[in-house]
Amino acid sequence: MSFDITFLGASGGPIEASTCSLLIKPHHFDYEQIKSAQESPLLQVDAGSGHLSLAELIADASSASRLLRLYEDANGLQEYLSLEPTNPFANVQGSPFSASKRILNCIPTILITHPHLDHIAALVLNSAERNFRDAQATVYGSLFTTQTLQSHVFNGKIWPNMVELGALMLAPVQANMPFTTNNGIYSITMFDLQHGNTYTDGHPVPYMSSAYLIQHNASRSKLLVFGDFEADVVSGKGLNRHIWEQIAPYVADGSLKASVVECSMCSQESCDELYGHLMPEHLIGELEVLRSYCRMKPTLKEFHVIVTHVKETPGGPDPRQKILKELGELASRSNLQVSFSMALSGISFTI
């Protein structure tokens, strides 16, 4: 089975829109089937963007190029992609806002990787548009993520307590413990990541993020979606290595369709200003670790990596060009043979 994946947002800031949000569905399920479907197979991973981004995409599929149009040196869309862009919303009926609301109200499962604003902004703002009686969504995340959302966002001060009002349900999950969603359609495993450090009384404290391995149970097809994270060589831990070891058999047998991974910035001399993110040499190093666990495959040929969470450079050059160039050069030296695509806000792929 193939997945349709849509990036409602793929930016890592510092702009205030188009931030990280991913819609996932089985390819054979059409968005126009949603109202009549007994069980919705829609998933959302992170919710930095939502209602407006989806409505714009339904109104105009070319909105996938809107960020590129803001950079004078940007290439054409296809030059950023090894995958062919698709339009899963081509048959959606009704006005864009009505259709957007209908689709988002039919998402029963939202997976949040961590509670930074660029991953939760639309979760908060769009919660006022949810159909409280018929469309409660369950928001899954680590205990840290769900407690942070409840205590510091849905607390009646920053935003109304949408959990108490019934629009959302928060469900903490444990790392490495599979759970089912969408009435058994999916099995999902959350993995721990480290997204740099925060500081308490001047002392560094690891800031934790998450990755999600999503399996469509009927077909055993899988996707791996990372939140923000830093390389093991930076953190000094083996959290990422644990993930690569676990998913290597699925790369080898072809059931893992793709991995969505951040690479926020171009290469730089110091890691001091990465703030818990990856640059190209880190991502290539992580993929080399993955290859080391795929013992029957000398390369990662035909494995797709979709790069997201690029930090925008308002007033500067297009950062995606340079990141993609660096990734290509480094992967060639390592003979990884990975297929890279740069996620763009509004882009969809079938994989």
Rosetta blueprint (number, residue, H / E / L):
1 M L
2 S L
3 F E
4 D E
5 I E
6 T E
7 F E
8 L E
9 G E
10 A L
11 S E
12 G L
13 G L
14 P L
15 I L
16 E L
17 A L
18 S L
19 T E
20 C L
21 S E
22 L E
23 L E
24 I E
25 K E
26 P E
27 H L
28 H L
29 F L
30 D L
31 Y H
32 E H
33 Q H
34 I H
35 K H
36 S H
37 A L
38 Q L
39 E L
40 S L
41 P L
42 L L
43 L E
44 Q E
45 V E
46 D E
47 A E
48 G L
49 S L
50 G L
51 H H
52 L H
53 S H
54 L H
55 A H
56 E H
57 L H
58 I H
59 A H
60 D L
61 A H
62 S H
63 S H
64 A H
65 S H
66 R L
67 L L
68 L H
69 R H
70 L H
71 Y L
72 E L
73 D L
74 A L
75 N L
76 G L
77 L H
78 Q H
79 E H
80 Y H
81 L L
82 S L
83 L L
84 E L
85 P E
86 T L
87 N L
88 P L
89 F L
90 A L
91 N L
92 V L
93 Q L
94 G L
95 S L
96 P H
97 F H
98 S H
99 A H
100 S H
101 K H
102 R H
103 I H
104 L H
105 N L
106 C L
107 I L
108 P L
109 T E
110 I E
111 L E
112 I L
113 T L
114 H L
115 P L
116 H L
117 L H
118 D H
119 H H
120 I H
121 A H
122 A H
123 L H
124 V H
125 L H
126 N H
127 S H
128 A H
129 E H
130 R L
131 N L
132 F L
133 R L
134 D L
135 A L
136 Q L
137 A E
138 T E
139 V E
140 Y E
141 G E
142 S L
143 L H
144 F H
145 T H
146 T H
147 Q H
148 T H
149 L H
150 Q H
151 S H
152 H H
153 V L
154 F L
155 N L
156 G L
157 K L
158 I L
159 W L
160 P L
161 N L
162 M H
163 V H
164 E H
165 L H
166 G L
167 A L
168 L E
169 M E
170 L E
171 A E
172 P E
173 V L
174 Q L
175 A L
176 N L
177 M L
178 P L
179 F E
180 T E
181 T E
182 N H
183 N H
184 G H
185 I L
186 Y E
187 S E
188 I E
189 T E
190 M E
191 F E
192 D E
193 L E
194 Q E
195 H E
196 G E
197 N E
198 T E
199 Y E
200 T E
201 D L
202 G L
203 H E
204 P E
205 V E
206 P E
207 Y E
208 M E
209 S E
210 S E
211 A E
212 Y E
213 L E
214 I E
215 Q E
216 H E
217 N L
218 A L
219 S L
220 R L
221 S E
222 K E
223 L E
224 L E
225 V E
226 F E
227 G L
228 D L
229 F L
230 E L
231 A L
232 D H
233 V H
234 V H
235 S H
236 G L
237 K L
238 G L
239 L H
240 N H
241 R H
242 H H
243 I H
244 W H
245 E H
246 Q H
247 I H
248 A H
249 P H
250 Y H
251 V H
252 A H
253 D H
254 G L
255 S L
256 L E
257 K E
258 A E
259 S E
260 V E
261 V E
262 E E
263 C L
264 S L
265 M L
266 C L
267 S L
268 Q L
269 E L
270 S L
271 C L
272 D L
273 E L
274 L L
275 Y L
276 G L
277 H L
278 L L
279 M L
280 P H
281 E H
282 H H
283 L H
284 I H
285 G H
286 E H
287 L H
288 E H
289 V H
290 L H
291 R H
292 S H
293 Y H
294 C L
295 R L
296 M L
297 K L
298 P L
299 T L
300 L L
301 K L
302 E L
303 F L
304 H E
305 V E
306 I E
307 V E
308 T E
309 H L
310 V E
311 K L
312 E L
313 T L
314 P L
315 G L
316 G L
317 P L
318 D L
319 P H
320 R H
321 Q H
322 K H
323 I H
324 L H
325 K H
326 E H
327 L H
328 G H
329 E H
330 L H
331 A H
332 S H
333 R H
334 S H
335 N L
336 L L
337 Q L
338 V L
339 S E
340 F E
341 S E
342 M E
343 A L
344 L L
345 S L
346 G L
347 I L
348 S E
349 F E
350 T E
351 I L
